[in-house]
Each structure stands twice: as structure tokens, then as C-alpha cells.
Amino acid sequence: MTAVRPRRVRSQKPIDDLLLSEHQLEEMYSYMLLARRINERSLALNRQGRAPFVIAGVGQEAAQVGAAMSLRKGVDYLAPYYRDLGMNLVLGMSAREAMLNLLGKRDDPNSYGRQMPSHWGNSSRHIVTQSSVVTTQFLHAAGIALGAKMRKDPVVVMTCCGEGSTSKGDFHEALNFAAIHKLPVVFYVENNGYAISERTEKEMPLEHVADRARGYGIQSAVVDGMDAIAVYQNVRPAVDQARRGGGPFLIEAKCYRLWPHSSDDDDSRYRPKKELEEWARKDPLKLFRERVENDGIFPRADLDEIEEKTEAEIREATQWALMQPDPAPEDALGFVYKEA
């Protein structure tokens, strides 16, 4: 029998230069890895004809996990956009639940099989359900933040979108309203370089989405969205400031979508192969693993163990979800009209 090597207990004390404990860093890597592996399995199921549609956040895991870890679970609110699987995992979603959502199963806690995949929502976790119409969640976030301020409830609302969505009127209305009322909301833009097939320079005349904060008199920041630790270090102070009554904050995470827009998209028609190869070398999971390994924070064996555990979790969750019941036709009529 092979002896099992005991893993070193992770320190709960923050590392001074990172402001994160070893335990938090392990969680950060685990969430990013889980999000990546779920997306990979989702695409495989799509190609097998078992999953109808996949719209993934591959390449944006650091931007999502680093930001979500700055929130207080069960206290703060998240109004995400469709790529934000990583954020949902941080706030409590399991691999099983993610697979139920992908497959449109009856017991999917996001919509009970009534929505497309990646339409997130969970009231117990304070994750606000979303529409297929992009950026409407910004208005919802502003409204929730207004309610929290009126109740003197120390709640922060984070809402997210891609940079293409910042051209919508909802984006500007939400920022304007939040600025006027100094609401505790963090507007978080994951700039992955493309609004479906259009490059950022064709979407807006500014280099940074964050520059738009000037028009509303609110603070802003630009962060490297491929670096989970840098994201956390920039988002956490904004969250804390909003909680103290400092008003809204606009943060732009510069990242890159390593996959096509969706499972139905052919990105070879609009972006060069060389560009994709250059960004692939900046894969956030690869960079994070190299950093913590080279800094001597985690031995390679521990990181490999996390990989193996994640793979096993995905296999089990997929097999389990495939066996779960589909919605019945009459389920489409539930939660539409008030029942006597």
C-alpha cells in the first residue's frame, strides 16, 4: 500500500506582501481551476449533443475569483453577467449545481430548468437573477444598493458586465443614479477585448472603460484581470470603501477571452491566431500556479493534488447531473401566476 503524504496545514495568517493567507490562496486557485474544468467539461457535453449551449469565461477566471473573494458571503449581493461562473463558485455554487444548470435539469437552483445555461440566480446566496438583455443587472444593482442605504444595512452590491455592455444606456443610467445617491455598489467590467466579434477600439473612443467614471464624479481603477491577487488587492479596498459610505466605484479588469464568444461562434473569422497564442501564454491559471510555486508557498505535489481532486469532482458531478430528471411540460406554467 502506498503511503499517503500528509498535506501541510495552511496558515490562516495573511502573507504581508499579498494580504492573503495561504488558505485563501489555496481557495483562490481551487475556484479558478474548478471554473476552468467545468467549462471544459461543458463544451465536451455540448459537442456530444447533451448540452444545448455554452458561453464560458475561460481566461477570465482570475478576474472573477479575485473580485468575488472580496465580498462577504451571505451578506453582500452579486448581480453577475453570463460568464461569471467563477464568482458563483466563490459564493457557494457546487459543481453539481453548475451541471444541473448547463443541462437544464428540473432541480437547477438557478431557474429550475426554465432559463438558458449561464443565467445565474440564487436568493439564499444573494445572487440576483439576470436577463438575456445585457447590462440590465446594473440597474438592479443600483436599486438594491439604494434599498440597503435606506435601511442603513452595511451591504455592498457588486455587478458585472463585459466592456461591450458599457455602450448600453443601462450602464450610464446606473452609474449616474449611484453617483448622485452615493450608493454602496461596485461596478465591475471584465474587459476581454471583444464584444462578440468587435474589438474594443470599435466599441468606444476611450482606451479604458474606467475613464468613463469621470463623467459621474466617481472613483475608478484599472487592474490586470489575468492576475487574481492583483484583482483582489484592487477590488477589496473599493468594496470596503463602499461599505463605509464612500459611494460607488468603477473597476475595469483587463483580461482576455481565450475561447470563442460561445459554443456557436467561430472566432477564427475575427481575431488573429497569433494574438490568441500570445494571450494563451498569460493564462491566469498558469501564471497563478507558477507564482505560488516559485515563491515557495505551495509545493508542486500539493497543487497536483488540487488538480486531481477537481477532476474527480467534475467527473462525479457530470455523471450525477446526467441522471437527474428533466422538467415536465407543465413545469413551464409554475411560478407564473399566483396559485390559490
N, C-alpha and C positions, 0 to 999 in steps of 0.2 A: 504494500500500500504506500502510495506517495504521501509524504508528509505535507500538510498544508502550512504554508508560510504565514504566520500571523501578520496582519497589517498594522502598521504603526497608528496609534490613536491620533487623530487630527487635533491640533491645538485650536482652541476657541478664541485665542488672543489674536487681535489684528496684527498683521505684519506692517511695521511702521511706514515703509515707503509705498505700500499698496493700499493701506487702510482696509484690508480684507484679511480675515483669519484663514488658516489653512483649510478649515472645514468649509468656509464659504467658497474658497477657490475650487475645492473638490465638487461642491454643488454646482458651481458655475460651469465647469467642464462637463459634468454629468448631464445637465439640462441641455447644453448645446449639442452634445453627442446624441442624446435621445431625440431631439428635434430633427437632426440630420437623418438618423436611421429611420425614423417614422416616415419622413418624406421619401427616402429611398424605397422603402417597402411599399409605400402608397403608389409610387409610379410603377413599380413592378406589378401590383394588383391592377392598375389601370391598363397596362399593356396586355394583361391576361384577360381583360374584359370583365373584371369583377368590380372595379371601382369606376364610376362614371366620369370623374373629373378630378384633376389635381392642380392646385395652384400653390406652389411651395415657396418657402423662404430660405432656400439653400443659398448660403453666402451671407445671410442676414442674421444668423443665429447670435453672434456676439452683440449686435445692436439690440436685439430683442431681450436676451437673457440679462445682459448688463443693466439695461434700463429697468426691467421688471423687478430685479433684485433690490432696487432702491425703494420699492413700495412696501407698505405694511399689509401682509396678507390678512384678508378678512376685514380690514378697516378701510383701506383706500379702494378707489374704483378704477377700473380699466375699461376704456371704450376702444377696442382694438380694430385693426383692419385685417383683411383676409389672410395676409401672410404671417400673422403673429402667433403661430403655433408655439414658438419658444416662450413667449410671455404667458400663454395659457398653462404651459407645463410648470413654470415657476410658481404660478398661483394655485396649483393643485391638480390640474388635469392629469390623468393617467394615460399610459399607452393604450390601455383597453378602451378608454373613452374616446381617444383620438381615432381609433379604428372604427368604433361604432359610428362616429361622425362621418368618416370617409365613406363607409359602406351604406349610409342612410338607414341604419337599423332602428327598429322601434324604440329601443331604450337609449338612444343617443341623448345624453343630458343637455346638449346644446339646443336641439329643436325637435327631438323625438322623431327624427326621420322626415321632418317637414321642410327642411332647408337644404340648399346645396352644400357640399363639403366646404369647410373653412368659413362657415358663418357661425362665429363663436357666440356664446352667451351662457351665463350661469349665475343666477341670482344669489346663491349662497356664497359664491366667491367674489361677488361684486363685479362680475364681468358683464358688460352691457351688450345685449343682443344687437346685431347690426343688420343693415340693409344691403342689397346688392348695389345700391346707388352710393358711390364713393363720397366720402367726407361728411355725410350726414351725421356721423358719430361725433364730429367736432361740436355741433350744436347741442347734441345730447349731453356731452361732457360739460359744456358751459352751463347748461341748465342744472345738472346735478351739483356742480360746484356752487352755483347760486343758492340752491337749497341748503347745502352744507353750511354756507356762510350765514344764512339767515337763522339757522338753528344753532349757530356757534359750535358746530361739530368739527373737530380737528381732522377733517378728511381731505385728502388730495385726490384729484382726478387726473389720470393720465390718458390721453387719447392719441392715436397714431394714424399715420397715413403715409403713402408714398409721395414723392415730390410732384408727380403729375396732378395729384389731387389738390395741390395748393393753388391751382388756377381756377378752382370752383368757387363760386360765391359763398358757399357754406364756410369755407376756410376763413375768409376775410370777415364775415359776419361774426363768427365765433370769437376770433381774436379781438375784434373791436369791442364786442359786448363784454368779454372777460377783462379787457383792459380798463374799460370805463368803471366796472364794478370791483376791480382788483380781486378777481376770483382765484381760488386755490386750484388752478388747473395747469398742467404741463402739456403743452402741445409738442408732440414728438414726431418728427418727419424722418422716415427712413429713405434717404435719397440713394436709390440703387442705380441711378444713371439713365434709366429708361422708363418712360410712361408707355408701357406696352412696347411699341416699336420706335418711339420718338425719343431722341437724345435730349438731355436736359437743356442744351442751348437752344433747342427748338421749342421748348416749353415756356421759357421765361427769359427776360433780358438780364437777369442778375446772375452772378456766379454762385451765390449762396441763397438758399431759401431763408436762412436765418436773418438775412439783411432786411427782409420784409417786416421784421419786428419794429423797425424804426418808425414806420408809419403809424404804429399804435402805441408808441411810447413804452414798450415793454422790453425786458431783458432777453437776450438770446445767446446762443453758443453754437459753435460747430465742433463736432467731435469725430474722431476716427472710428467709424462704425464697424471696422474689422477687428477692433481691439476691445474685448469685453471689459477689461479692467479700466481702460480709459473711459469707456461709456459710463460705467458705474461711478467713477470719480467725478464725472461732469453732471450726471443726472441726479445723483443723490443730493448734492447741495441745492439744486433747483427745487427738488421735492421738499426738502427741509425748509427752504425759504418760503415756498407757497404755503406750507403748513403753519408757519409763523405769521401769516397775513401779508406776506410780501408781494402778493399778486401773481399773475400768470407768467409763464416762461416759455419761450420757443426754442427748441433744441433740434438741430439738424445733424443726423448721423450719416456721414458719408460712407456708403457701403457699395456692394455690387451684387447683382443677381446672377449667380453662377449657372442657373438653369434658364430655359425659355420662360416666357411670361406664364404659360400654363401648359398642361399636357396636350393642348390642341395647337400650340404655337410652334412655328419654325423660325428660331432666332437667327439661323444662318442667312436669312434674307435681309437682315438689317444690321447685324454687328459683325465686325471682322473676327476671324478665328484667332488672330494674333492678340487682339485685345483681350479676348476671353482667356487665353493661355497666360497672359501676364497677370491678370487678376486671380487666376486659379493658384498662382504661387503665393498669393496673400490670403488663402483660405483661412478664415478665422479659427477653425478648429486646429489646423496645422500650426498656426502661429501661437495659439494659446498653449498647446501641448509642448512645443519647443521651448517656450519661455519658462514654464514651471519646471520642466525637466532640466534645462540648462542652468537655472538658478538654484537647483538642488532642493526645490520644495517638495517634489514628488519623484520617487524612483520610477523608472520605466515600467517595472513589474506592476506597480500599483495602477498606473494608467492603463496598462494592458488588461488588468483585471476589471476595470470600469468598462472597457470596450466589450469584454466577454459577457459581463453581466447585462449590459444594454442589449446586445444581440439576442441573448436568451429571453429577455423581457419582450422584445419585439416579436420574436417567433411565437411566444405563448399568447401574446395579445392578439396577434393576427389570427391564429388558429381558433381562439376563443370567440372572437368577434364574427368570424365567418359562420359560426354555428348559431348565432343569435337570431331571433325572429325578425322578419321584415314587418313594416307597418301593414295593417289591414286596410282595405279601401275605405272603410268607414272612419278610420282614424283621421282622415283628412277633414272631417267635419268637427272634430274635437277642438275645444278652446277657441271657437269662432263666435258662437252665440252663447249667451248666458243660459245655463241649464236650470230648469225649475227644480 
